[in-house]
């Protein structure tokens, strides 16, 4: 089983506009509202692919009840823990003229030490239920310790469960010491974490700090992966326009499914590129276009690379 953890769940609101222009009024042509947060989106994609993941994390207040209800209606299995504060909301404004998305993320509710300890015990119990891969995704809500993901990674490792971490900033850097099996930063997150804008070198730097595998996404240019078995580049056959906000979560879903199945990295990366692309034509994160997925599976390229990187210079 795959367990997805979203510590800062959200009610995601997506608005579609013709174009986004600062300091003007806009007509919203399409509007969607659904449960979100990165791990929740991963669970949606996995469910659509026929897996039966369990989504866990923290929810609270009236917004938390809406999140639970929407996921129940969507058929996503869930095991969230309630907190006192109200879960956050996010807003993504997608411009059809250029396909760019402008995202506004709420900080989330304050989570106190007692609530965090309750969740950690809850997480321990879930890991014992035949979990093979734990996906740890998204930001940390206010109040959680900086090493929150590190603790969850170490707990999973002790239980023999592989971990996939998709976060950014201090939460990412602090967690590396715990040795996550896979991290999935994008190019901007790599630069922020290392101060280096050379993607292969920055990825190598984060691997040197403790990550077993780094799968770095470069948007429409595909993926760069440094694994114990080698270095790989995977690329889609073409660029697609649409809403890119769910592409990273679809990529993580492919990685988690591949690890759970014991697949090799070339196959995992091919799936990751195809699923990432399949998310772009969809108006909301967590959905995939099955026709795009199947076509890109056939046409994506995956090649092994021999690259000399200077990881020490990137940190």
C-alpha positions in Angstrom: 0.0 0.0 0.0 1.0 3.6 -0.6 0.4 6.1 2.2 0.4 9.8 1.3 1.0 12.4 4.0 -0.2 16.0 3.7 0.5 17.9 6.9 -1.0 21.1 5.5 -4.1 20.0 3.6 -6.1 22.6 1.8 -9.3 23.3 0.0 -8.0 24.2 -3.5 -9.9 26.8 -5.5 -9.0 27.1 -9.2 -10.1 30.0 -11.4 -9.7 30.2 -15.1 -9.3 33.6 -16.9 -8.5 34.6 -20.4 -5.3 36.3 -19.3 -3.9 37.6 -16.1 -3.1 41.3 -15.9 -1.9 43.0 -12.7 -4.0 45.9 -11.3 -7.1 45.2 -13.4 -10.4 43.4 -12.9 -10.8 39.9 -14.4 -13.8 37.8 -15.5 -13.6 34.3 -14.0 -14.9 31.9 -16.7 -14.4 28.6 -14.8 -14.2 27.8 -11.1 -13.4 24.6 -9.3 -13.2 23.8 -5.6 -11.9 20.5 -4.2 -9.7 18.9 -1.5 -6.1 19.5 -2.1 -2.6 19.8 -0.8 0.3 18.0 -2.6 -0.2 14.6 -0.9 -3.9 14.6 -1.5 -3.3 15.3 -5.2 -0.9 12.3 -5.3 -3.5 10.1 -3.8 -6.1 11.2 -6.4 -3.7 10.3 -9.2 -2.9 7.0 -7.7 -6.6 6.2 -7.2 -7.3 7.1 -10.8 -4.6 4.6 -11.9 -6.3 1.8 -10.0 -4.2 1.9 -6.8 -5.7 2.0 -3.4 -3.6 4.6 -1.5 -4.6 6.0 1.9 -4.4 9.8 2.4 -3.5 11.0 5.8 -2.4 14.2 7.4 -4.0 17.0 9.4 -7.3 18.6 8.8 -9.4 20.9 11.0 -12.5 23.2 11.3 -15.2 23.8 8.7 -12.7 23.7 5.8 -11.4 20.4 7.1 -14.9 18.9 7.0 -15.3 20.0 3.4 -12.0 18.4 2.6 -13.1 15.1 4.1 -16.5 15.2 2.4 -15.1 15.9 -1.0 -12.5 13.1 -0.8 -15.1 10.7 0.4 -17.3 11.6 -2.7 -14.2 11.1 -4.9 -13.5 7.6 -3.6 -10.1 8.5 -2.1 -9.4 6.4 1.1 -8.5 8.7 4.0 -7.2 8.5 7.5 -6.8 12.1 8.6 -6.3 13.4 12.1 -8.3 16.4 13.3 -6.6 19.5 14.7 -8.3 22.5 16.4 -7.4 25.1 13.7 -9.2 25.5 10.4 -7.5 24.0 7.4 -6.2 26.5 4.8 -7.5 27.4 1.3 -5.4 28.0 -1.8 -6.2 29.9 -5.0 -4.8 29.1 -8.4 -5.5 31.5 -11.2 -4.9 29.9 -14.6 -4.5 32.1 -17.7 -5.5 30.5 -20.9 -3.5 32.7 -23.1 -0.1 31.5 -21.9 -1.0 28.5 -19.7 0.7 30.0 -16.7 -0.8 29.6 -13.2 -0.5 32.2 -10.4 -1.0 30.5 -7.0 -1.9 31.9 -3.6 -1.2 29.6 -0.7 -2.6 30.0 2.8 -0.2 29.3 5.6 -2.5 26.8 7.3 -3.6 26.4 11.0 -1.3 26.4 13.9 -0.5 22.9 15.0 0.6 22.6 18.6 3.1 20.1 20.1 0.3 17.8 21.6 -1.4 17.6 18.2 1.9 16.8 16.5 2.7 14.0 18.9 -0.8 12.6 18.4 -0.2 12.6 14.6 3.2 10.9 15.0 1.5 8.0 16.9 -1.2 7.9 14.3 1.4 7.7 11.6 3.2 4.8 13.4 0.0 2.8 13.4 -0.7 3.5 9.7 2.8 2.4 8.7 2.2 -1.0 10.3 -0.7 -1.6 7.9 1.3 -3.2 5.1 2.6 0.2 3.8 5.4 -0.1 1.2 5.9 3.6 0.3 5.2 6.8 2.3 4.8 10.0 0.3 5.5 13.1 2.3 4.4 16.2 0.5 3.9 19.9 0.8 4.6 22.7 3.2 4.6 22.5 7.0 1.8 24.3 8.9 2.7 26.9 11.5 3.8 25.3 14.8 5.4 22.1 13.5 9.2 21.6 14.2 11.5 22.3 11.3 12.6 18.6 11.3 9.0 17.3 11.1 9.7 15.5 7.9 13.0 14.2 9.2 11.1 12.5 12.0 8.6 10.9 9.7 11.4 9.7 7.4 13.3 8.0 10.2 10.1 6.4 11.5 9.3 5.0 8.1 12.9 3.7 7.6 12.7 1.9 11.0 9.5 0.2 9.7 11.1 -0.8 6.4 9.0 1.7 4.4 10.5 3.7 1.5 9.9 7.5 1.5 9.3 10.0 -1.3 9.7 13.6 -0.1 8.3 16.5 -2.1 8.7 19.8 -0.2 10.9 22.9 -0.4 12.9 25.5 1.6 14.0 24.7 5.1 11.7 21.7 5.4 13.5 20.1 2.5 17.1 20.9 3.6 16.4 19.9 7.2 15.0 16.5 6.2 17.9 15.5 4.1 20.0 14.3 7.1 17.3 11.7 7.7 18.1 10.1 4.4 14.8 10.1 2.3 14.8 7.5 -0.4 13.7 9.9 -3.1 13.3 13.7 -3.2 11.5 15.5 -6.0 12.4 19.2 -6.2 11.8 21.4 -9.2 14.4 23.7 -10.7 13.4 26.7 -8.5 13.4 24.7 -5.3 16.9 23.3 -6.2 18.3 26.8 -6.7 16.7 28.0 -3.4 18.1 25.1 -1.5 21.6 25.2 -2.9 22.2 28.6 -4.4 23.2 26.9 -7.7 21.2 27.4 -10.9 22.9 24.4 -12.7 20.2 21.7 -12.3 22.5 18.6 -12.4 25.0 20.1 -10.0 22.3 21.2 -7.6 20.7 17.8 -7.7 24.0 16.2 -7.0 24.6 18.5 -4.0 21.3 17.5 -2.4 22.1 13.9 -2.9 25.4 14.5 -1.2 23.6 15.9 1.8 21.6 12.7 2.4 19.0 11.9 -0.3 19.4 8.5 -1.8 17.8 9.5 -5.1 17.1 13.0 -6.5 14.5 13.4 -9.3 14.6 17.0 -10.3 11.9 18.4 -12.6 12.5 21.1 -15.2 9.0 21.6 -16.3 8.4 20.9 -20.0 12.1 20.0 -20.3 11.5 16.8 -18.3 13.3 15.2 -15.4 16.9 14.8 -14.3 17.4 11.9 -11.9 20.5 10.9 -9.9 20.0 7.4 -8.5 22.2 4.7 -6.9 22.0 2.9 -10.3 23.0 5.9 -12.5 22.0 9.3 -13.8 19.1 9.6 -16.2 17.3 12.3 -18.2 13.7 11.7 -19.2 11.9 14.1 -21.6 8.4 14.4 -23.0 8.0 14.4 -26.8 6.4 17.8 -26.9 5.3 20.7 -24.8 1.7 21.0 -23.7 -0.3 24.0 -22.7 -2.8 24.1 -19.8 -2.6 24.1 -16.0 0.9 23.0 -14.8 0.0 23.0 -11.0 -0.7 19.3 -10.8 2.2 18.1 -12.9 4.7 17.7 -10.0 2.2 15.7 -7.9 1.5 13.4 -10.8 5.2 12.9 -11.1 5.4 11.9 -7.4 2.5 9.5 -7.9 4.4 7.7 -10.7 7.6 7.5 -8.5 5.6 6.1 -5.6 3.8 3.5 -7.7 7.1 2.4 -9.3 8.9 2.0 -6.0 5.9 0.0 -4.6 6.1 -2.3 -7.6 9.8 -2.7 -7.6 10.3 -1.2 -11.0 13.6 0.0 -12.4 14.4 3.7 -12.7 14.1 3.9 -16.5 10.5 2.6 -16.3 9.7 4.8 -13.3 11.0 7.9 -15.1 9.1 7.2 -18.2 5.9 6.9 -16.2 6.8 10.1 -14.3 7.2 12.1 -17.5 4.0 10.7 -19.0 1.9 11.3 -15.9 3.3 14.8 -15.4 2.4 15.7 -18.9 -1.0 14.1 -18.6 -1.8 16.5 -15.7 -1.2 19.6 -17.7 -4.3 19.6 -19.9 -6.6 19.1 -16.9 -8.1 22.2 -15.3 -7.5 21.1 -11.7 -4.6 19.4 -9.9 -5.0 15.7 -9.2 -6.6 14.8 -12.5 -4.9 13.2 -15.5 -5.7 12.9 -19.2 -5.5 9.2 -19.9 -5.0 9.7 -23.7 -2.0 11.9 -23.1 -0.7 9.5 -20.5 -0.7 6.6 -22.9 0.7 8.5 -25.8 3.6 10.0 -23.8 4.4 6.6 -22.4 5.1 5.4 -25.9 6.9 8.6 -27.0 8.9 9.8 -24.0 12.6 9.4 -24.1 14.7 8.1 -21.2 18.5 8.1 -21.6 21.3 7.4 -19.2 23.8 10.2 -18.8 27.4 10.3 -17.8 27.8 13.8 -16.3 30.6 15.4 -14.3 29.1 17.5 -11.6 30.7 19.5 -8.8 28.3 19.0 -5.9 30.6 20.6 -3.4 30.5 23.9 -5.3 26.7 24.0 -5.3 26.2 24.3 -1.5 
